[in-house]
Amino acid sequence: MLSVFALDGIAEIVSGDDLASIIGDAAEGRLQDGDILAVTSKVVSKAEGRMISALDREQAITDETVRVVATRAYPGGVTRIVENRLGVVGAAAGVDASNTPHGTVLLLPVDPDASARVIRSVLSARFGLRLGVIITDTLGRAWREGQTDVAIGASGVVVLEDLRGSTDAQGRSLEVTLPAVGDEIAAAADLVKRKASGLPVAVVRGMGHLLDEAAPGARVLVRPSEKDMFRLGTDEAWHQGFDAGRAARD
């Protein structure tokens, strides 16, 4: 049976905090073998000193951008959908100005998979349990309104469940079924963490079959841009095609 609950008792995280130990204190007596902890990337970034001075958030977004996917002007500025240094495509390159002191912004962890490994190693050793850890962040979705949490880092847990080669209820072979279970766990955890509740860590119980110490991190969830059928926004694709056509004509 699946159950999800948030860990309370975690105070504001600042640079240099031992996040794994703080989570462990909050989780004392509450974890079971096979649990998966979903940790909001914001507290990981704060502990790792990823808060920077930035009077201009737009410049910080530019600095974190690897590839511009799409832009759209609105009355207050321009929304930019970009690929960031982690390969994640989303708005504003993951640069966050909410719940940070004025004149600062928060960047995503440098290596969320490595961050997840450290947290899992400390907690597994402390409690003597098999655990998984997922680092989560919030993204929008193409063709869908709203946002949901996804996995941007992981350790000890399968985030992409390969069902290809198995059969469905009617005995037909599954050829392309590849559930993004890491993202599903992140989204389930967000239901209890919420955005403004001060509950940055949730425990997901009942998915112990996904634990695997040899599982790759969440980077496997990132589709390479060359395989993306929609790698550009509408305006960007139109202008690129127009320029190519004009060059061919000339």
ABEGO torsion letter per residue (X at the ends): XBBBBBBBGBBBBBBGBBAAAAAAAAABGABBBGBBBBBBAAAAAAAAGABBBBABAAAAAAAABABBABBBBBAAEBBBBBBBAAGBBBBGGGBBABGBBBGBBBBBBABAAAAAAAAAAAAAAAAGBBBBBBBBBBBBBBGBBEBBBBBABBBGBBABBBABGBBBAAGBBBAABBBBAAAAAAAAAAAAAEAAAGBABBBBBGAAAABBAABBBAAAABBBAAABABABBAAAAAAAAAAAAAAAAX
